[in-house]
Amino acid sequence: MIKKLEGMPSGVIGFEASGKLSAEDYRDTVLPALVEAAQAGEVRFLIVVRDFGGMSGGALWQDLKVGVEHLRAWKRIALVTDIEWMTHVTSLFGWMTPGETRTFPVDKRDAAVTWVSG
């Protein structure tokens, strides 16, 4: 499940994800906001992940496709999670992601919002 976070600063798109992410969740909730931001010029993206049950192949494909189609629009991505393996994977492979990427623990969510909006 993915839900849009309200009250984000101007220019920041925020979501909270939990459980298993499906292609429909991604397509119906995340994709329209990302495409709109990319068409406006830049993407500043905050994602909060408290628990993770996996991602369907369709959701992964949609994610990769949007990243590549709007490569130059990505400015900052903040991953807010206490899931250790996600933090490690982001540290190892964040350089492959368009734009700047940083991880923050859940209790530092406000710092993540400040950073991603800067």
Residue frames relative to the residue before (quaternion, step in Angstrom):
aa qw qx qy qz dx dy dz
M 1.0000 0.0000 0.0000 0.0000 0.00 0.00 0.00
I 0.0838 -0.7699 0.6320 0.0289 3.54 -1.08 0.80
K 0.0049 -0.7849 0.6194 0.0157 3.55 -0.98 0.83
K 0.4859 -0.6601 0.4980 0.2832 3.52 -1.10 0.78
L 0.3475 -0.7244 0.5600 0.2022 3.55 -1.02 0.87
E 0.2909 -0.7517 0.5697 0.1605 3.55 -0.87 0.96
G 0.7654 0.4040 -0.2675 0.4235 3.56 -1.27 0.32
M 0.3773 0.7141 -0.5032 0.3074 3.59 1.17 0.46
P 0.5791 -0.5720 0.4331 0.3871 3.61 -1.13 0.52
S 0.6683 -0.4861 0.3749 0.4202 3.54 -1.23 0.42
G 0.8138 0.2633 -0.2083 0.4743 3.55 -0.93 0.93
V 0.6634 0.4623 -0.3040 0.5037 3.59 1.27 -0.06
I 0.1876 -0.7416 0.6356 0.1041 3.55 -1.02 0.92
G 0.0203 -0.8235 0.5668 -0.0130 3.58 -0.77 0.99
F 0.0310 -0.7863 0.6169 -0.0162 3.53 -1.10 0.83
E 0.1884 -0.7228 0.6440 0.1653 3.51 -1.32 0.41
A 0.1244 -0.7995 0.5872 0.0227 3.53 -0.85 1.07
S 0.0848 0.7773 -0.6218 0.0448 3.54 -1.12 0.69
G 0.7731 0.3094 -0.2493 0.4944 3.54 -1.20 0.54
K 0.7101 -0.3985 0.3342 0.4746 3.55 -1.17 -0.62
L 0.2987 -0.7624 0.5529 0.1546 3.54 -0.84 1.01
S 0.1935 -0.7956 0.5678 0.0844 3.56 -0.75 1.08
A 0.6554 -0.4923 0.3949 0.4150 3.53 -1.29 0.29
E 0.6429 0.5291 -0.3242 0.4489 3.60 1.02 -0.79
D 0.6121 0.5367 -0.3455 0.4667 3.60 0.99 -0.81
Y 0.6957 0.4851 -0.2681 0.4569 3.51 0.83 -1.06
R 0.6837 0.5066 -0.2814 0.4436 3.57 0.85 -1.05
D 0.7614 0.4159 -0.2116 0.4500 3.58 0.84 -0.99
T 0.7677 0.3693 -0.1890 0.4884 3.60 1.06 -0.65
V 0.7879 0.3531 -0.1752 0.4732 3.57 0.65 -1.12
L 0.6633 0.5750 -0.3108 0.3645 3.55 0.75 -1.08
P 0.6792 0.4823 -0.3349 0.4404 3.66 0.72 -0.85
A 0.6631 0.5013 -0.3088 0.4622 3.60 0.97 -0.80
L 0.6566 0.5093 -0.3148 0.4587 3.60 0.97 -0.79
V 0.6616 0.5005 -0.3103 0.4642 3.57 0.90 -0.89
E 0.6399 0.5223 -0.3246 0.4609 3.59 0.97 -0.84
A 0.6700 0.4897 -0.2992 0.4709 3.60 0.90 -0.89
A 0.6534 0.5140 -0.3163 0.4569 3.59 0.95 -0.85
Q 0.6657 0.4944 -0.3055 0.4681 3.58 0.96 -0.81
A 0.6426 0.5085 -0.3158 0.4783 3.58 1.18 -0.56
G 0.7107 -0.4836 0.2517 0.4446 3.59 1.20 -0.19
E 0.8271 -0.0798 0.0432 0.5547 3.62 0.97 -0.64
V 0.2853 -0.7466 0.5831 0.1454 3.49 -1.25 0.65
R 0.0011 -0.7328 0.6796 -0.0341 3.53 -0.88 1.09
F 0.0403 -0.8579 0.5021 -0.1016 3.49 -0.25 1.41
L 0.0715 -0.7726 0.6306 0.0158 3.57 -0.91 1.00
I 0.0010 0.7902 -0.6124 0.0210 3.56 -0.84 0.99
V 0.1755 -0.7616 0.6199 0.0707 3.54 -0.87 1.07
V 0.0068 -0.7892 0.6129 -0.0374 3.57 -0.76 1.08
R 0.1347 -0.8121 0.5661 0.0442 3.56 -0.39 1.26
D 0.7700 -0.0355 0.0105 0.6370 3.58 1.13 -0.66
F 0.1436 -0.8088 0.5697 0.0250 3.53 -1.06 0.76
G 0.1336 -0.8153 0.5624 0.0335 3.53 -0.71 1.12
G 0.7172 -0.4101 0.2475 0.5062 3.57 1.23 0.30
M 0.2951 -0.7303 0.5962 0.1553 3.50 -1.40 0.13
S 0.4344 -0.6946 0.4996 0.2816 3.55 -0.81 0.92
G 0.6449 -0.5265 0.3896 0.3940 3.55 -1.22 0.45
G 0.6388 0.5361 -0.3209 0.4489 3.57 1.05 -0.76
A 0.6494 0.5010 -0.3188 0.4750 3.58 0.99 -0.77
L 0.6405 0.5189 -0.3217 0.4658 3.57 0.97 -0.83
W 0.6445 0.5201 -0.3176 0.4618 3.59 0.96 -0.87
Q 0.6479 0.5133 -0.3194 0.4634 3.62 0.90 -0.90
D 0.6453 0.5314 -0.3102 0.4527 3.58 0.98 -0.89
L 0.6806 0.4833 -0.2864 0.4704 3.57 0.84 -0.95
K 0.6511 0.5398 -0.3087 0.4352 3.56 0.95 -0.91
V 0.6671 0.4837 -0.3034 0.4785 3.61 0.90 -0.89
G 0.6332 0.5456 -0.3325 0.4369 3.58 0.96 -0.83
V 0.7099 0.4525 -0.2566 0.4749 3.56 0.87 -0.93
E 0.6667 0.5216 -0.3123 0.4311 3.61 0.89 -0.88
H 0.7913 0.2274 -0.1064 0.5576 3.58 1.09 -0.68
L 0.0427 0.8788 -0.4736 0.0388 3.54 1.13 0.79
R 0.7372 0.4421 -0.2440 0.4490 3.59 0.78 -0.95
A 0.6076 0.5916 -0.3510 0.3971 3.60 1.18 -0.38
W 0.5965 0.5940 -0.3664 0.3963 3.62 1.14 -0.55
K 0.1243 -0.8044 0.5795 0.0413 3.59 -0.70 1.11
R 0.8025 -0.1159 0.1195 0.5730 3.58 0.71 -1.07
I 0.0883 -0.7571 0.6463 0.0371 3.51 -1.18 0.80
A 0.0867 -0.7813 0.6175 0.0282 3.57 -0.78 1.06
L 0.1460 -0.7628 0.6272 0.0578 3.54 -0.78 1.11
V 0.0988 -0.7881 0.6073 0.0185 3.57 -0.68 1.14
T 0.3149 0.7436 -0.5237 0.2714 3.56 -0.40 1.25
D 0.2963 -0.7075 0.6066 0.2091 3.51 -1.33 0.39
I 0.4615 0.6589 -0.4568 0.3796 3.58 1.27 0.23
E 0.4221 -0.7750 0.4165 0.2186 3.52 -0.31 1.34
W 0.6831 0.4956 -0.3200 0.4306 3.58 0.80 -0.91
M 0.6154 0.5402 -0.3552 0.4508 3.61 1.08 -0.62
T 0.6312 0.5264 -0.3205 0.4709 3.55 1.03 -0.81
H 0.6733 0.4945 -0.2931 0.4650 3.59 0.93 -0.89
V 0.6567 0.5029 -0.3175 0.4637 3.59 0.89 -0.88
T 0.6475 0.5104 -0.3185 0.4678 3.58 0.99 -0.82
S 0.6361 0.5238 -0.3249 0.4641 3.59 1.01 -0.77
L 0.7076 0.4727 -0.2616 0.4554 3.56 0.94 -0.90
F 0.8310 0.2440 -0.0809 0.4933 3.57 0.86 -0.97
G 0.3614 0.7617 -0.4726 0.2568 3.60 1.24 0.13
W 0.5968 0.5819 -0.3596 0.4194 3.58 1.12 -0.62
M 0.6390 0.5267 -0.3237 0.4576 3.59 1.21 -0.43
T 0.6038 0.5654 -0.3389 0.4481 3.55 1.28 -0.32
P 0.4790 -0.6526 0.4828 0.3341 3.60 -0.92 0.73
G 0.7788 0.2753 -0.2301 0.5145 3.58 -1.01 0.78
E 0.6290 -0.5147 0.4234 0.4004 3.54 -1.37 -0.11
T 0.1016 -0.7896 0.6039 0.0400 3.55 -1.06 0.78
R 0.0549 0.7762 -0.6267 0.0405 3.56 -1.04 0.87
T 0.2687 -0.7372 0.5929 0.1811 3.53 -1.23 0.55
F 0.1085 -0.7722 0.6256 0.0238 3.51 -1.21 0.71
P 0.4675 -0.6336 0.5144 0.3397 3.61 -1.07 0.59
V 0.6774 -0.5143 0.3395 0.4016 3.57 -1.20 0.53
D 0.6885 0.4863 -0.3027 0.4449 3.62 0.94 -0.76
K 0.6765 0.4319 -0.2876 0.5226 3.61 1.31 0.00
R 0.2001 0.8232 -0.5086 0.1537 3.56 1.17 0.56
D 0.6387 0.5280 -0.3362 0.4474 3.61 0.94 -0.79
A 0.6344 0.5138 -0.3261 0.4767 3.60 1.03 -0.75
A 0.6244 0.5342 -0.3312 0.4636 3.58 1.06 -0.74
V 0.6427 0.5143 -0.3186 0.4700 3.58 0.96 -0.87
T 0.6461 0.5142 -0.3164 0.4670 3.60 0.94 -0.88
W 0.6838 0.4941 -0.2948 0.4488 3.58 0.84 -0.97
V 0.7013 0.4797 -0.2890 0.4410 3.59 0.75 -1.03
S 0.6907 0.4733 -0.2896 0.4637 3.61 1.06 -0.60
G 0.5871 0.6297 -0.3476 0.3715 3.61 1.24 -0.39
